[in-house]
Amino acid sequence: MNIASLFEYGNAFLGARFAGRRVPLVVSIVVTNRCNYSCAYCDRWDGRGSRLSTEQLRGFLREMAEMGTRRVIFTGGEPLVRKDIYGLIALCKTLGMKVNVNSNGTLVPQQIERLKGLDGLTISIDGDRATHDEVRGEGAFDAAIAAVRAAREHPGIQVRLSCTLSRVSVGGEAELLEIARREQVEVFFQPAEHRLLGGEGDNPIAAPREAYRRSIDTLIAAKKGGAPIANSTSALRYLRGWPDGSALPCAGAKLFCRLDYDGRVMICGRMGEYEEAFSAIELGFREAFLKLNDARCPTCWCASRVEVNQAFALRADAVLGLARASR
């Protein structure tokens, strides 16, 4: 991150933290509820429900840019299954916004020339070949590694791995960190929720609590030893409390939000019954964002949100990590 951008982000954080100013600095957009995988811990793959059209998304992106959004994260489902995603990425860049994509990697190698304008690409890998393929299907690991290597051919793309710590992957951190070292990328760790993302039942492969906490202890020690872990130590310590814990000072509705595949604007995908969402289709993105209430969630287990919220709480390591990730 250059000095001007660092100042801009810092000013936004301080303004939100101490003066109550609201700017959707980072917006996650669920561009589809469809995926070419059906992972055991996720129910966002079957395309249920309506989705935003290309023109609706283009209009919302323009509103975001006018409001001061500096980074858009396209996620899903698998965002690359949308044929218009490359045009949406190009529009973001034209509007002066950085773009990240969260992907399972399968479509990255064949589309890498259309993705080389990305600022960040996060590829899901949950462990070694056996572990990853158990969760996602045979061949998934090799496809993910191929995506990492294809993206790393373009130095402008910041590539990292994302690991969901589940019943299958917990305890396999050492193998995954060795993969990260070999591929010269960092890993971001996220607990599998104890309930499915859609809130429709218990997650069948959520990790046993004590095994999960042992894994987090291992990661904290490895982080101190210089392992390629993207989470800050402060955030890992908080995540160790899963599935129990306390609320965090939340930058949601102040500095970040989520635009869901059906047009609802919300703080994040796990706010559930705690906060109301508002329709950008009915109100426009600006008004939907400004109507959001401060978060009242009793805990926070979305690791990316925890990272931002630790920075919002002025934890020095999280602030530095966020600045580095936002370059």
Buried (B, 14 or more C-beta within 10 A) or exposed (E): BEEEBEEBBEEBBEBBBEEEBBBBBBBBBBBBBBBEBEBBBBBBBEBEEEBBEBEBBBBBBEBBBEBBBBBBBBBBBBBBBBEBBBBBBEBBBEBEBBBBBBBBBBBBBEBBEBBBBBBBBBBBBBBBBEBBBBBBBEEBBEBBBBBBBBBBEBEEBBBBBBBBBBBBBBBBBEBBBEBBEEBEBBBBBBBBBEBBBEEEEEBEBBBEEEEBBBBBEBBBEBBEEEBBBBBBBBBBBBBBBBBEBEEBEBBBBBBBBBBBBBBBBBBBBBBEEEBEBBBBBEBBBBBBBBBBEEBEBEBBBBBBBBBBBBBBBEBEBBBEBBBEBBE
